[in-house]
Structure formats: C-alpha cells, structure tokens
Amino acid sequence: MLSTVLIFVIGFALLFEFINGFHDTANAIATAVYTNALTPGRAIALAAAMNLLGAMASEKVASTISKGLVDVELEQYVILSALIGAIIWNLFTWWKGIPSSSSHALIGSLVGAVMVYTMSGEHIIWSGVMSKVVIPLFTSPVLGLFIGFMGMKLIYKLFVKWSQTRVNKVFLKLQVVSSAIVAFSHGNNDAQKTMGIITLALVTGGLISADHGVPFWVKLTCACVMALGTSLGGWKVMKTMGSGVTKIQPASGFVAQTSSALVIELMTFLGAPVSTTQVITTSIMGTGTARRKSAVKWGVAGNIFTAWIVTLPVTMALGGLVVLVVEQFFA
C-alpha cells in the first residue's frame, strides 16, 4: 500500500517530469520553428509524440539514478526534498528564460539532500557521480560543439555549388526529420531521470526489490506526463535557443539537431543522464562557429555556460535546505 509520503514523492516526481517537458521542449524544436521548417503547433505536437516514444525505449539512465548515485536506504521525504529543490530551480530558470539542465538540477538536489540527511558525503557514490554526471557534464557539450562544427563544414563543402534557395528547400524538409530524432533522444534520456527517482522511492518503500528494474506503469506514466508538458511548450527558452546564440538557417538547424541527437543517444547508451539543453546549445554554437567565429553571440553563450556551471552547486544547496524543512513535517 502506498504511504502518504510516497504518494507525495510520486506526485512531485510527475510534476518535475511535466515541468521538464515544457522547460526542455525548446531543445528539440526551437531551430525548426525559427527557420520556419515547422509551425509552433506542429513542432510541439511532433516533439510530444517523439518524447513519448523515446521515453519508452530504454532504462539505462533510470538505473543510474535509482541505484548508481547513493548507497544508503533513504527516507521517502529525502527523495521528496530532492524533487522540490530541482523543481524550484527549473521554474526559476524557465521564468528567466535560461536554458539550464533539468538533469543536473535533479541530480544536484538529490546529492545535496542525501548529504544533509546523512550529515556526510560518505553515502554518495562519488565514482558514479564523476563518471555518469560530472565527466559527461563537460564532454557532452564539447562533443556537440565539435560534431556541429565538423558537420557544418561538411555541408558547406558538399553544397558549395548549390544556390541558397535550393539548399534551404532541402534542409527545411530534413529539419522535420532531425526535430523528430532529437525529440526522441530527449525523451529517451530526460524522461528516465524521473523514472529512476520513482523507482528509487518504490524500492525504499519496500514495494519492489532493488533489482526489479523500472515498472512498466512508471515508464508509461512518465512518458505521458513528459509528452503533456511538451505539448504546452517552453516559449521563453525557445527564444534563447532559436535565435539568441547565433543566426540559424535550415542547414545549420538540421546539423545542430542531428549532432545533438547523436551525442545524447551515445550518452543514453552509456547510462549517463546528460543535459539535452547543453548539447543542442553547443551544437548550435558549433554550426555558427563553422560559418565564422563572430557569428556566435558569445555574451549570450557565456550566460548560458554560467547557468550550466552553477546548476549543480546551487541545486545541491537547494536540496539540502529543502530537506531541513521537509523533515519537520515527515520525519
């Protein structure tokens, strides 16, 4: 039977998933909307459908979240606190229109909540945090930048004799495909974090065993909730992603989306919960740099980079503060 605290945990986990959907919708569709490859309505519908399919595809990232970061049996209110801390940061960055990482917000908040709960860092699996979180935090954006840069250089060479109009017509169509692919990869990686949190809560609540895996109803529910959040869109973040970093054309939009999808799928295969926001932003920067270095608005890029760096420490502090408050009600 579900306890009151576990019901709260599942409810807040699904709220986080919903916010993740509309907060990160821009990752998949901003470039396609900006280049007029898709109308906003069609782009959001496509992203929602592909998020749903992607979320059902695997559970490696969910496994990392549920049993790869902490090695202590947690009280349910600690998991609840982690979710609340991540939600606070997501809502703040959405309000400010900052493309921050929902993934790192959740992980940072969980680590901070556990450290305050145990009054030490001994129960954090630091090797898992380093290999699955910190290292991908830096390597995945670099890969996105590099592949975006090289992909755009290749496009310039292959289509050098084509007119701009002809190139635009071809890549406007291809952008529909790349939007679908990156939306699928977003669902495949991002939705699994909430699946992992709910699975962790079910394990600590004694409802399933640690080696059970992600229950099907958890997969389906998280997938549907993320798709619902996606359907409402994230227009503030989309504006930054679509035109704030560099000027995007159909060809560069296609390359940026395809590059980011490749990186995200690679990280998902490795079980690393990466930031879709980071990867696609640096992929966009890579395509802009391929045109010329000055094509990238480095001031805007610097603000985004700052948000990436501060997300983990800020959410660790938030998770720790929230657990101090929440335990007064549930401990």
Secondary structure, 3 states (H helix, E strand, C coil): CCCHHHHHHHHHHHHHHHHHHHHHHHHHHHHHHHCCCCCHHHHHHHHHHHHHHHHCCCCHHHHHHHHCCECCCCCHHHHHHHHHHHHHHHHHHHHHCCCCCHHHHHHHHHHHHHHHHHCCCCCECHHHHHHHHHHHHHHHHHHHHHHHHHHHHHHHHHCCCCCHHHHHHHHHHHHHHHHHHHHHHHHHHHHHHHHHHHHHHHHHCCCCCCCCCCCHHHHHHHHHHHHHHHHHCCHHHHHHHHHHCECCCHHHHHHHHHHHHHHHHHHHHCCCCCCHHHHHHHHHHHHHHHHCHHHECHHHHHHHHHHHHHHHHHHHHHHHHHHHHHHHHHC
